[in-house]
């Protein structure tokens, strides 16, 4: 690995936002291709952050700080990736379902997916089924991620799956669900394609679908 990529990787894990921005800028000025910086610096660093989180060595605060550092680097790379016509790993529509205002889990999943090279269309919280449908149609997303943190709002997940089906989009997207009250069995029961218990598992699952 190139020294500047090693440095980007380490600065992300350390959550050093200014360090990441400085190193990414240096790598760009050294004529390293933007997609190489992304795929060999940012993406592996976020994968390692996910591993540390699963191993119990990182907690949500460390994950968020590392993610913020990664996003600082990504902001520099985005225009270059667009100019070079580098395609994202995939497009994702993500949101917390209708009636539910929780967003920390959803935001973490969005960050980890962005760190894995996906283009994110974040609909926020309290998202109606028809809004998910509209976002899939407009973005051409291959993946839909739904979050719910309450037993009273998780019932809006099957309604959203039905709405996607009725719009004729079900075979065009993979549907992932997550949130505290959910289980793998519930995901299957409502017709989703997968369930992830945390943000790093969600990124792995998303990549496996593609």
C-alpha positions in Angstrom: 0.0 0.0 0.0 1.2 3.5 -0.9 2.4 5.5 2.1 -0.2 8.2 1.7 -3.0 5.5 1.5 -1.6 3.9 4.7 -1.7 7.3 6.3 -5.3 8.0 5.2 -6.3 4.5 6.5 -4.7 5.1 9.9 -6.1 8.6 10.3 -9.6 7.4 9.6 -9.3 4.7 12.3 -7.9 7.3 14.7 -10.8 9.6 13.8 -8.4 12.4 12.7 -10.6 14.5 10.4 -7.9 17.2 9.6 -5.3 14.4 9.0 -7.6 12.6 6.6 -8.4 15.8 4.6 -4.7 16.7 4.5 -3.6 13.2 3.3 -6.3 12.9 0.8 -5.4 16.3 -0.7 -1.8 15.2 -0.8 -2.7 12.0 -2.6 -4.8 13.9 -5.1 -1.9 16.3 -5.7 0.4 13.4 -6.1 -1.9 12.3 -9.0 -3.2 9.1 -7.3 -6.5 8.3 -9.0 -9.6 9.2 -6.9 -11.0 5.7 -7.1 -7.7 4.2 -5.9 -7.7 6.5 -2.9 -11.3 5.5 -2.2 -11.0 1.8 -2.7 -7.5 1.3 -1.1 -7.7 4.0 1.6 -11.2 4.9 2.7 -13.1 1.7 2.1 -10.6 -0.7 3.9 -10.4 1.8 6.8 -14.2 1.7 7.3 -14.2 -2.1 7.0 -11.6 -2.2 9.8 -13.7 0.2 11.9 -16.6 -2.2 11.4 -14.5 -5.1 12.5 -13.3 -3.3 15.6 -16.9 -2.4 16.4 -17.9 -6.0 16.1 -15.0 -7.1 18.2 -16.1 -4.8 21.0 -12.9 -2.6 20.7 -14.8 0.3 19.2 -18.2 1.7 20.4 -20.7 4.0 18.7 -18.7 7.2 19.5 -15.5 5.9 18.0 -17.4 4.7 15.0 -19.0 8.1 14.5 -15.7 10.0 14.8 -14.0 7.6 12.3 -17.0 8.0 10.0 -16.8 11.8 10.2 -13.1 11.6 9.3 -13.9 9.3 6.3 -16.6 11.7 5.1 -14.1 14.6 5.2 -11.9 12.7 2.8 -14.9 11.6 0.7 -16.0 15.2 0.2 -12.7 16.0 -1.5 -12.9 12.8 -3.7 -16.6 13.1 -4.7 -16.2 15.7 -7.5 -13.2 13.8 -8.8 -15.0 10.5 -8.8 -17.9 12.1 -10.7 -15.5 13.7 -13.2 -13.7 10.3 -13.7 -17.2 8.7 -14.1 -16.4 6.2 -11.4 -19.6 4.2 -10.6 -20.5 3.7 -7.0 -20.7 0.1 -5.7 -24.5 0.5 -5.8 -27.3 3.0 -5.0 -29.1 2.7 -1.7 -32.4 4.3 -0.6 -32.4 4.4 3.3 -34.9 5.6 5.8 -36.7 5.0 9.1 -40.2 3.9 8.5 -43.4 5.9 9.0 -44.2 6.9 12.6 -40.6 6.3 13.8 -38.3 9.3 14.5 -35.2 7.3 15.6 -32.2 8.0 13.3 -28.9 7.1 15.0 -28.9 3.5 13.8 -30.0 4.5 10.3 -27.3 7.2 10.2 -24.6 4.7 11.2 -25.8 2.2 8.5 -25.8 5.0 5.9 -22.2 6.0 6.9 -20.9 2.4 6.8 -22.6 1.9 3.4 -21.1 5.2 2.1 -17.7 4.0 3.5 -18.2 0.8 1.5 -18.5 2.8 -1.7 -22.3 3.1 -2.1 -24.2 6.2 -3.2 -26.7 7.0 -0.5 -30.2 8.5 -0.8 -31.2 9.2 2.8 -34.9 9.9 3.2 -34.6 10.6 7.0 -37.2 9.5 9.5 -40.9 8.9 9.5 -40.8 7.8 5.8 -44.1 6.8 4.3 -44.2 3.7 2.0 -45.0 5.8 -1.1 -41.9 8.0 -0.4 -39.7 4.9 -0.5 -41.3 3.9 -3.8 -40.8 7.3 -5.3 -37.1 7.4 -4.2 -36.5 4.0 -5.8 -38.0 5.2 -9.0 -36.1 8.5 -9.1 -32.7 7.1 -8.0 -32.7 3.7 -9.7 -31.5 2.2 -6.4 -30.7 -1.5 -6.2 -31.0 -1.6 -2.5 -33.6 -0.4 0.1 -32.7 -0.2 3.8 -35.5 0.3 6.3 -35.0 0.9 10.0 -37.5 0.8 12.9 -36.8 1.0 16.6 -40.2 0.5 18.0 -42.5 -2.6 18.0 -45.3 -0.2 17.1 -43.6 1.1 14.0 -42.0 -2.1 12.7 -45.5 -3.0 11.4 -44.9 -0.3 8.7 -42.1 -2.4 7.2 -44.4 -5.0 5.6 -46.6 -2.2 4.3 -43.6 -0.6 2.7 -42.6 -4.0 1.1 -46.1 -4.3 -0.2 -46.0 -0.8 -1.7 -42.7 -1.6 -3.4 -44.3 -4.8 -4.8 -47.5 -3.0 -6.0 -45.3 -0.4 -7.8 -43.7 -3.3 -9.8 -40.3 -2.7 -8.3 -39.9 -5.7 -6.0 -37.7 -7.7 -8.4 -35.5 -4.6 -9.1 -34.4 -4.1 -5.5 -33.0 -6.0 -2.5 -34.7 -5.0 0.8 -32.7 -4.9 4.0 -34.2 -4.2 7.5 -32.8 -3.5 10.9 -33.5 -2.0 14.3 -33.7 -3.1 17.9 -37.0 -5.1 17.9 -36.3 -6.9 14.6 -35.0 -10.5 14.0 -33.9 -12.4 11.0 -37.1 -14.5 11.2 -39.2 -11.3 11.1 -37.3 -10.0 8.1 -38.1 -13.2 6.2 -41.7 -13.2 7.4 -42.4 -9.7 5.9 -40.7 -10.6 2.6 -37.4 -8.7 3.1 -34.2 -10.1 1.6 -32.0 -9.7 4.7 -31.6 -8.4 8.2 -28.5 -6.8 9.8 -28.1 -6.4 13.5 -25.6 -3.5 13.3 -24.1 -1.1 10.8 -21.0 -3.1 9.9 -23.1 -6.2 9.3 -25.4 -4.1 7.1 -22.4 -3.0 4.9 -21.3 -6.7 4.5 -24.8 -7.8 3.7 -25.2 -5.0 1.2 -22.0 -5.9 -0.6 -23.0 -9.6 -0.7 -26.2 -8.7 -2.5 -24.2 -7.1 -5.3 
